[in-house]
Amino acid sequence: MRIALISLQKDAERVPPVGLVYLATYLNHKACIKKEDIRILEPNYCDIEKELDEFKPDMIGFSAMTVDYKQVCDFAKKIKPKYNIPFIIGGVHISTLPESLDKIFDVGIIGEGELTLTELIKAWTEKIEYYCLIKLRKIKGIVFFNGDTLEYTAPREPISNLDDLPIPNFKFISPKYFRREEIPSISDVGVKGYLISSRGCPYKCVFCSTCRFWGSMRFNSPEYTAKMTRNLIDELGADYIKVMDDLFTVNPDRLREIKTCFDEYGVLDKIKAIECQPRANLMTDELCEAMQALKIKTLNFGFESGSNKMLKYLKQTAADIDMNMNAVLLCEKYGFNCYGSLIYGSPGETIRDMELTNDFIDFAIRHKAKYMWSFVATPFPMTPFWDIALQRGKVSNNMDWDLLSHHNLDNPLLLDDSINKEAFKETFLKGRNKLKGLKIRLIMDFIVKNPWNVIKMVVKEPGYYISRAFKQVFKQ
């Protein structure tokens, strides 16, 4: 049984498909499928169609977020004539909007995929008639077509103990992901290792589907987290850890427990730094001290706005501009690299609210924020943003998914009709121009401190780095 797992996501930073690594590892360990019979295919470092032809899979699993769902559907339709095999779709999009399942897919997996995909594969390998509705209805957490009617099975319970999952094996993906490369946040080069130590988020921001997708927040134990990190160091040579948790810094106590386990496994002596996502409302001196002890150096905040009115709406909990400013000041005090995101064009937002966000950018720059980026408010399924856009007739279950872009500046789907679009665009770009200065400073600081490494990287991949530099510096 040969399983191909495909992601079409591609971004400038070439982040690996970590979710598919978890799936592949689980299938290898729990479904007893040989490693050589599982292939992860992605666009950063492989020719997907060519490798499919060589691999000749018996089943293809696709993963898609909403922003690339159309691309995945189009690709599946393109290759379907070659492969008379099951096509499975999973990931955030189909989990949050199963009604949008395209008929090119035999089954959509709703929620966590490890157990569900294993059961689907088991049904296939045991020669159970795959298309028999009676058999499909016994598998929890899926959606499929019965003629023209969508059928849903009972929801699958989330995995309660994340330590039961095997330690992810990143050798399922290209070793090129683990070459020494630029890490601008610390003005250095290194090998990035990617760590997930929890699933979910306790907060319910109106623009985010994380809490709805994962359900209640669950954690790996500190010891398991240390084992995963040590594995990244020993197997991949990682010396910089990018934590991909939606909220790694839940409280100082957990960080201290992880620090104890990291010491036991000799982690901190082997790494330069850790990057993670905290929340501004949780920032305290105690938390900062715990982060420092854990070698955390780069913090990615969801600042979202400089307007108190908008923060209270967007974050739906304790959030205000003072908390955002306090987070920036604490980063300056403790020497953290302060990163952050900002949203423009939300429902109920005025030009004045956006101007306050631009004022916050000025404050952050004055207090040594390393870098921030801005987005256009975008409605994604299973969020209050989606419900508003649906009521306004801006989205549907069968829409042009390419419209759901964080960079849709000319057609902001959530901007109130009362707001002049040209004024919105002007205000947004005014903030973006402020941020461009941070980006240029970030790049120049890295170049000045790593001239020889820059030359080597550009010589090795001139097209990639020249194109990236152009986009970073010149594109709005």
C-alpha positions as CSV (number, residue, x, y, z in Angstrom):
1,M,0.0,0.0,0.0
2,R,1.7,3.2,-1.2
3,I,0.4,6.5,0.2
4,A,1.2,9.9,-1.2
5,L,0.5,12.9,1.0
6,I,0.4,16.2,-1.0
7,S,0.6,19.8,0.1
8,L,0.6,22.7,-2.4
9,Q,1.4,25.4,0.1
10,K,4.3,27.5,-0.9
11,D,5.7,30.6,0.8
12,A,8.8,32.7,0.8
13,E,10.2,31.1,4.0
14,R,9.8,27.6,2.7
15,V,8.1,26.2,5.8
16,P,7.8,22.4,5.6
17,P,4.4,20.7,5.7
18,V,4.7,19.7,9.4
19,G,1.2,18.4,9.6
20,L,1.9,15.9,6.9
21,V,5.1,14.8,8.7
22,Y,2.9,14.0,11.7
23,L,0.5,12.0,9.5
24,A,3.3,10.1,7.7
25,T,5.0,9.2,11.0
26,Y,1.7,8.0,12.5
27,L,1.0,5.8,9.5
28,N,4.5,4.4,9.6
29,H,4.3,3.6,13.3
30,K,0.6,2.8,14.0
31,A,-0.7,1.6,10.6
32,C,2.5,-0.4,10.0
33,I,3.1,1.0,6.6
34,K,6.8,0.9,5.5
35,K,8.5,4.3,5.4
36,E,9.4,3.8,1.7
37,D,5.7,3.3,1.0
38,I,4.8,6.8,2.3
39,R,5.8,9.8,0.3
40,I,5.2,13.5,1.2
41,L,5.1,15.7,-1.9
42,E,5.3,19.5,-1.8
43,P,6.2,22.3,-4.2
44,N,9.3,23.7,-2.4
45,Y,11.7,21.0,-3.2
46,C,10.1,18.5,-5.6
47,D,8.3,18.1,-8.9
48,I,5.0,16.7,-7.6
49,E,3.7,15.3,-10.9
50,K,7.0,13.7,-11.8
51,E,7.4,12.0,-8.4
52,L,3.8,10.8,-8.4
53,D,4.5,9.1,-11.8
54,E,7.6,7.4,-10.3
55,F,5.9,6.5,-7.0
56,K,2.7,5.1,-8.4
57,P,0.6,5.5,-5.2
58,D,-2.4,3.4,-4.2
59,M,-4.1,6.4,-2.4
60,I,-3.5,10.1,-2.4
61,G,-4.2,12.3,0.6
62,F,-4.3,16.1,0.1
63,S,-4.1,18.8,2.7
64,A,-5.5,22.3,2.1
65,M,-6.1,25.5,3.9
66,T,-8.8,27.8,2.6
67,V,-6.4,30.0,0.7
68,D,-5.1,27.1,-1.4
69,Y,-8.3,25.0,-1.6
70,K,-9.0,26.0,-5.2
71,Q,-5.5,25.2,-6.2
72,V,-5.7,21.8,-4.6
73,C,-9.0,21.0,-6.3
74,D,-7.7,22.1,-9.7
75,F,-4.6,19.9,-9.2
76,A,-6.6,16.9,-8.2
77,K,-8.8,17.3,-11.3
78,K,-5.7,17.6,-13.5
79,I,-4.1,14.3,-12.3
80,K,-7.3,12.3,-11.7
81,P,-7.3,10.7,-15.2
82,K,-4.0,9.1,-14.4
83,Y,-5.0,7.7,-11.1
84,N,-8.1,5.6,-10.5
85,I,-7.4,5.5,-6.8
86,P,-9.0,7.1,-3.7
87,F,-8.5,10.8,-3.3
88,I,-8.8,12.0,0.3
89,I,-8.8,15.7,1.4
90,G,-8.0,16.8,4.9
91,G,-6.8,19.9,6.7
92,V,-8.3,23.1,8.1
93,H,-10.5,24.1,5.1
94,I,-12.5,20.9,4.7
95,S,-12.7,20.5,8.5
96,T,-14.2,24.0,9.0
97,L,-16.4,23.9,5.8
98,P,-17.1,20.3,4.9
99,E,-20.1,21.5,2.8
100,S,-17.6,22.7,0.2
101,L,-16.3,19.2,-0.5
102,D,-15.5,18.9,-4.2
103,K,-16.7,15.7,-6.0
104,I,-13.1,15.1,-7.2
105,F,-12.5,13.8,-3.6
106,D,-13.8,10.5,-2.4
107,V,-13.7,11.4,1.2
108,G,-13.1,14.5,3.3
109,I,-11.5,14.1,6.8
110,I,-12.9,16.5,9.4
111,G,-10.6,17.3,12.3
112,E,-7.4,15.5,13.3
113,G,-6.4,13.1,10.6
114,E,-4.2,10.5,12.2
115,L,-6.8,8.0,13.3
116,T,-9.3,8.7,10.6
117,L,-6.8,8.2,7.7
118,T,-5.5,5.0,9.3
119,E,-9.0,3.6,9.4
120,L,-9.7,4.6,5.8
121,I,-6.4,2.9,4.7
122,K,-7.3,-0.2,6.8
123,A,-10.6,-0.5,5.1
124,W,-8.9,-0.3,1.7
125,T,-6.1,-2.8,2.5
126,E,-8.6,-5.3,4.0
127,K,-10.3,-5.4,0.6
128,I,-13.5,-4.0,2.1
129,E,-15.4,-2.5,-0.8
130,Y,-14.3,1.1,-0.5
131,Y,-17.4,2.7,-1.9
132,C,-19.8,0.8,0.2
133,L,-21.8,3.4,2.1
134,I,-22.4,1.1,5.0
135,K,-18.6,0.7,5.6
136,L,-17.9,4.4,5.2
137,R,-20.6,5.3,7.7
138,K,-18.8,3.4,10.4
139,I,-15.7,5.6,10.1
140,K,-15.9,8.7,12.4
141,G,-15.0,12.1,11.3
142,I,-15.6,12.0,7.5
143,V,-17.8,13.6,4.8
144,F,-18.5,12.0,1.4
145,F,-21.0,12.1,-1.4
146,N,-23.9,9.6,-1.7
147,G,-24.9,10.5,-5.2
148,D,-25.5,14.3,-5.0
149,T,-26.1,14.3,-1.2
150,L,-23.3,14.9,1.3
151,E,-23.2,12.5,4.2
152,Y,-21.4,13.1,7.5
153,T,-20.4,10.5,10.0
154,A,-20.3,11.0,13.7
155,P,-17.6,13.4,14.9
156,R,-14.3,11.9,16.0
157,E,-13.1,12.6,19.5
158,P,-9.8,14.6,19.6
159,I,-6.7,12.6,20.7
160,S,-6.7,13.0,24.4
161,N,-3.1,12.2,25.2
162,L,-0.7,13.8,22.6
163,D,2.2,11.9,24.1
164,D,0.6,8.8,22.5
165,L,1.7,10.2,19.1
166,P,5.0,9.0,17.8
167,I,7.8,11.6,17.7
168,P,7.5,13.2,14.2
169,N,10.1,11.9,11.7
170,F,11.2,14.8,9.5
171,K,13.2,12.5,7.3
172,F,9.9,12.1,5.4
173,I,10.6,15.4,3.8
174,S,13.5,16.9,1.8
175,P,16.8,17.3,3.7
176,K,17.0,20.7,2.0
177,Y,14.6,22.0,4.6
178,F,17.4,21.5,7.1
179,R,20.3,23.3,5.4
180,R,21.9,26.2,7.2
181,E,20.0,29.3,6.1
182,E,19.3,32.9,7.1
183,I,17.5,33.6,10.5
184,P,17.1,37.4,10.3
185,S,15.4,37.7,13.7
186,I,18.7,36.8,15.4
187,S,20.9,38.1,12.5
188,D,22.5,34.7,12.2
189,V,22.4,31.5,10.1
190,G,21.3,28.2,11.5
191,V,19.3,25.0,10.9
192,K,15.7,25.4,11.9
193,G,13.8,22.7,13.7
194,Y,10.0,22.8,13.8
195,L,8.3,21.9,17.1
196,I,4.6,21.5,18.0
197,S,4.0,20.9,21.7
198,S,0.3,21.6,21.9
199,R,-2.9,21.6,19.8
200,G,-5.5,24.3,20.0
201,C,-5.9,27.7,21.7
202,P,-8.0,28.8,24.7
203,Y,-9.0,32.0,23.1
204,K,-11.7,32.7,20.5
205,C,-10.6,35.6,18.3
206,V,-13.3,36.4,15.8
207,F,-10.9,36.0,12.8
208,C,-9.4,32.7,13.8
209,S,-10.6,29.1,13.3
210,T,-7.9,27.5,15.5
211,C,-10.0,26.9,18.6
212,R,-12.9,25.6,16.4
213,F,-10.7,23.3,14.4
214,W,-8.7,21.7,17.3
215,G,-11.3,21.8,20.1
216,S,-10.1,22.1,23.6
217,M,-6.4,22.9,24.1
218,R,-4.2,19.9,24.7
219,F,-0.5,19.7,25.6
220,N,2.4,17.4,25.2
221,S,4.1,16.8,28.5
222,P,7.3,18.8,29.1
223,E,9.4,15.6,28.9
224,Y,7.9,14.6,25.6
225,T,8.5,18.1,24.3
226,A,12.2,17.8,25.4
227,K,12.4,14.5,23.6
228,M,11.0,15.9,20.4
229,T,13.4,18.9,20.6
230,R,16.4,16.7,21.2
231,N,15.4,14.5,18.3
232,L,15.4,17.6,16.0
233,I,19.0,18.4,17.2
234,D,20.3,14.8,16.9
235,E,18.6,13.8,13.7
236,L,18.6,17.0,11.7
237,G,21.3,19.1,13.3
238,A,18.8,21.8,14.3
239,D,20.3,24.7,16.3
240,Y,17.3,27.0,16.2
241,I,13.8,26.0,17.2
242,K,10.7,27.5,15.7
243,V,7.7,26.6,17.9
244,M,4.6,26.4,15.9
245,D,2.1,26.2,18.8
246,D,-0.7,28.8,18.5
247,L,0.1,29.7,22.1
248,F,3.4,28.3,23.6
249,T,3.6,30.7,26.5
250,V,0.4,29.8,28.3
251,N,2.0,30.3,31.7
252,P,5.4,30.6,33.4
253,D,5.0,27.3,35.2
254,R,4.8,25.2,32.1
255,L,7.8,27.0,30.7
256,R,9.8,26.3,33.8
257,E,8.8,22.6,33.6
258,I,9.9,22.5,30.0
259,K,13.2,24.2,31.0
260,T,13.9,21.5,33.6
261,C,13.3,18.8,31.0
262,F,15.4,20.6,28.4
263,D,18.3,20.7,30.9
264,E,17.9,16.9,31.5
265,Y,18.1,16.3,27.8
266,G,20.9,18.8,27.2
267,V,18.8,20.8,24.8
268,L,19.8,24.4,25.7
269,D,23.5,23.8,25.2
270,K,22.8,22.8,21.6
271,I,20.6,25.6,20.3
272,K,21.1,29.3,19.6
273,A,17.5,30.4,20.3
274,I,13.8,29.6,20.3
275,E,11.0,31.5,18.5
276,C,7.4,31.2,19.6
277,Q,4.0,32.9,19.8
278,P,2.9,34.5,23.0
279,R,-0.1,36.8,23.8
280,A,0.2,40.4,24.7
281,N,-2.3,40.1,27.6
282,L,-0.2,37.4,29.3
283,M,3.0,39.3,29.2
284,T,4.5,39.8,32.7
285,D,8.0,40.1,34.1
286,E,7.6,36.6,35.5
287,L,6.8,35.2,32.1
288,C,9.6,37.1,30.5
289,E,12.1,35.7,33.0
290,A,10.8,32.1,32.3
291,M,11.2,32.7,28.5
292,Q,14.7,34.0,28.9
293,A,15.7,31.0,30.9
294,L,14.4,28.8,28.0
295,K,16.5,30.7,25.4
296,I,13.4,32.2,23.8
297,K,14.5,35.2,21.8
298,T,11.9,35.9,19.2
299,L,8.2,36.6,20.0
300,N,5.5,36.7,17.4
301,F,2.5,38.6,18.7
302,G,-1.0,39.0,17.2
303,F,-1.2,42.7,18.0
304,E,-4.0,43.1,15.4
305,S,-4.9,46.8,16.1
306,G,-4.0,50.0,17.8
307,S,-7.7,50.8,18.6
308,N,-9.2,49.7,21.9
309,K,-12.6,49.4,20.3
310,M,-11.3,47.0,17.6
311,L,-9.1,45.0,20.0
312,K,-12.0,44.2,22.3
313,Y,-14.0,43.1,19.3
314,L,-11.2,41.1,17.5
315,K,-9.8,39.4,20.6
316,Q,-13.1,38.8,22.4
317,T,-11.3,38.8,25.8
318,A,-8.9,40.9,27.9
319,A,-7.2,43.0,25.2
320,D,-6.5,46.7,24.9
321,I,-3.8,49.0,23.5
322,D,-2.1,49.3,26.9
323,M,-1.5,45.5,26.9
324,N,0.0,45.7,23.4
325,M,2.2,48.6,24.4
326,N,3.3,46.8,27.6
327,A,4.2,43.7,25.5
328,V,6.5,45.9,23.3
329,L,8.1,47.6,26.3
330,L,8.7,44.2,28.0
331,C,10.4,43.0,24.8
332,E,12.6,46.0,24.8
333,K,13.4,45.6,28.6
334,Y,14.3,41.9,28.3
335,G,15.9,42.0,24.8
336,F,13.4,39.9,22.9
337,N,13.0,40.3,19.2
338,C,9.5,41.7,18.9
339,Y,7.5,40.6,15.9
340,G,3.8,41.2,15.3
341,S,0.8,41.1,13.0
342,L,-1.8,43.8,12.3
343,I,-5.3,43.6,10.7
344,Y,-7.0,46.3,8.7
345,G,-10.5,46.4,7.3
346,S,-12.5,44.5,9.9
347,P,-16.2,45.0,10.3
348,G,-17.0,48.1,12.3
349,E,-13.5,49.6,11.8
350,T,-13.3,53.2,10.8
351,I,-10.4,55.1,9.2
352,R,-9.7,56.6,12.6
353,D,-9.3,53.1,14.1
354,M,-6.8,52.3,11.3
355,E,-4.9,55.5,11.9
356,L,-4.6,54.4,15.6
357,T,-3.0,51.2,14.3
358,N,-0.5,53.3,12.4
359,D,0.2,55.2,15.5
360,F,0.9,52.0,17.3
361,I,3.4,51.1,14.6
362,D,5.2,54.3,15.3
363,F,5.2,53.4,19.1
364,A,6.6,49.9,18.3
365,I,9.3,51.3,16.1
366,R,10.4,53.8,18.7
367,H,10.7,50.9,21.2
368,K,12.8,48.7,19.0
369,A,10.3,46.3,17.5
370,K,12.2,44.0,15.1
371,Y,9.5,43.5,12.5
372,M,5.7,43.7,12.0
373,W,3.5,42.9,9.1
374,S,-0.1,43.8,8.1
375,F,-3.0,42.0,6.6
376,V,-6.4,42.7,5.1
377,A,-9.2,41.3,7.3
378,T,-10.3,38.0,5.6
379,P,-13.3,35.8,6.5
380,F,-12.4,32.1,7.0
381,P,-14.9,29.4,7.6
382,M,-16.2,28.6,11.1
383,T,-15.4,32.1,12.4
384,P,-17.6,35.1,13.3
385,F,-15.8,36.9,10.4
386,W,-17.2,34.2,8.0
387,D,-20.7,34.6,9.4
388,I,-20.7,38.3,8.8
389,A,-19.3,37.9,5.2
390,L,-22.0,35.2,4.6
391,Q,-24.7,37.6,5.7
392,R,-23.4,40.3,3.4
393,G,-23.3,37.9,0.5
394,K,-19.5,38.1,0.1
395,V,-18.8,34.4,0.6
396,S,-20.5,31.1,0.0
397,N,-19.8,27.3,0.2
398,N,-19.0,27.4,-3.5
399,M,-17.1,30.5,-4.2
400,D,-13.9,31.6,-5.8
401,W,-11.5,30.7,-2.9
402,D,-8.8,32.8,-4.4
403,L,-10.7,35.8,-3.1
404,L,-9.9,34.8,0.4
405,S,-6.4,36.4,0.5
406,H,-4.8,38.4,3.3
407,H,-3.5,40.7,0.5
408,N,-6.8,41.4,-1.2
409,L,-6.4,45.2,-0.9
410,D,-8.6,46.1,-3.8
411,N,-11.5,44.1,-2.7
412,P,-11.5,43.9,1.1
413,L,-14.4,41.5,1.9
414,L,-15.1,42.7,5.4
415,L,-14.7,46.4,5.1
416,D,-18.0,48.2,5.9
417,D,-19.8,49.7,2.9
418,S,-19.7,53.1,4.6
419,I,-15.9,53.2,4.4
420,N,-14.3,54.7,1.3
421,K,-12.1,52.0,-0.3
422,E,-9.6,54.5,-1.5
423,A,-9.3,56.0,1.9
424,F,-8.9,52.5,3.3
425,K,-6.2,51.6,0.8
426,E,-4.3,54.9,1.5
427,T,-4.4,54.3,5.2
428,F,-3.3,50.7,4.9
429,L,-0.4,51.6,2.6
430,K,0.6,54.4,5.0
431,G,1.1,51.7,7.7
432,R,2.7,49.3,5.3
433,N,5.3,52.0,4.3
434,K,6.2,52.3,8.0
435,L,6.7,48.6,8.2
436,K,8.8,48.5,5.0
437,G,11.5,50.4,6.9
438,L,11.6,47.7,9.5
439,K,11.9,45.0,6.9
440,I,14.8,46.8,5.1
441,R,16.6,47.3,8.4
442,L,16.1,43.6,9.3
443,I,17.6,42.5,5.9
444,M,20.5,45.0,6.1
445,D,21.4,44.0,9.6
446,F,21.6,40.4,8.6
447,I,23.7,41.2,5.5
448,V,26.2,43.4,7.5
449,K,26.6,40.7,10.1
450,N,26.8,37.7,7.7
451,P,28.4,39.0,4.4
452,W,30.1,35.7,3.6
453,N,27.0,33.6,4.3
454,V,24.9,35.9,2.2
455,I,27.3,35.5,-0.8
456,K,27.2,31.7,-0.4
457,M,23.4,31.6,-0.2
458,V,22.9,33.9,-3.2
459,V,25.4,32.0,-5.4
460,K,23.8,28.7,-4.5
461,E,20.2,29.9,-5.2
462,P,20.4,33.2,-7.1
463,G,16.8,33.1,-8.5
464,Y,15.2,32.4,-5.2
465,Y,17.1,35.1,-3.2
466,I,17.0,37.8,-5.8
467,S,13.2,37.3,-6.3
468,R,12.7,37.2,-2.5
469,A,14.7,40.4,-2.0
470,F,12.7,42.2,-4.7
471,K,9.4,41.2,-3.1
472,Q,10.5,42.1,0.4
473,V,11.9,45.5,-0.4
474,F,9.8,46.8,-3.3
475,K,6.4,45.2,-3.4
476,Q,3.6,46.8,-1.4
